[in-house]
């Protein structure tokens, strides 16, 4: 005889708990500083066209992107494997050349972007009008996090000297802006998307915002004893 499905499957409680955990996980954790990366990346899905393509490289900044951004199209998100820094910008150029009618945005860390920022020449030469959001916290954040968790306060070789990214892209004939407050991001993104040239939006972040929900002090508290 045919068996009727159970009114409440044995795994219902587990799936509901998993769903609740997921919703809690994607709820933004406030970070220090005047520019809140978690808020910006939560808003990015609604600020971009539904068919936009977003790319990224590697670094702790990408943890914010993967946790809070929601792609609306497939394929709509290009990301590296095995922590390949510098991937996002060339990937964005390629995506724009393949899909010139779609908005293409690269989210990059400052150290990540410096791996391949010379490709701005390629973007300008071939008319790949992408937007790069540079998450500038003045350091290799992933390595700094592990330094603090293993040898708290002993920082070595992770601090970065950064150029003026807005001025740099303007030197290539592009559009550049620097954002120092969260509320300034949305209008800056609109201008960048409509600039008609490659664009860079530099976000000036607090270096203590190491990753979603983890500050420098928090990392030190996790230090091995």
JOKA-V688160 format. One record per backbone hydrogen bond with DSSP energy under -1.0 kcal/mol. CO is the residue of the C=O (numbers start at 1). NH is the residue of the N-H. If there is no record, write none. Layout:
co = <CO	CO>
nh = <NH	NH>
This chain:
co = <9	11	12	13	14	15	16	17	18	19	20	21	22	34	36	37	38	39	40	43	44	49	53	54	55	59	60	61	62	63	64	65	76	78	84	87	88	89	90	91	92	93	94	95	99	103	104	105	106	108	109	110	112	113	116	117	118	119	120	121	122	123	127	128	130	131	132	133	134	134	135	136	138	139	140	141	142	143	144	145	146	147	149	151	153	158	163	164	165	166	167	169	170	175	177	179	181	182	184	185	186	187	188	189	190	192	198	199	200	201	202	203	206	208	211	214	215	216	217	220>
nh = <12	15	16	17	18	19	20	21	22	23	24	25	26	182	40	41	42	43	44	47	48	52	105	78	107	62	63	65	66	67	68	69	54	56	87	91	92	93	94	95	96	97	98	99	102	53	131	55	133	135	113	114	115	116	119	120	121	123	124	125	126	128	129	130	199	106	201	108	136	203	110	205	160	141	144	145	146	147	148	149	150	151	224	154	155	140	165	168	169	170	171	174	173	200	202	204	184	185	188	189	190	191	192	193	194	195	175	132	177	134	179	136	209	210	214	211	219	220	221	223>
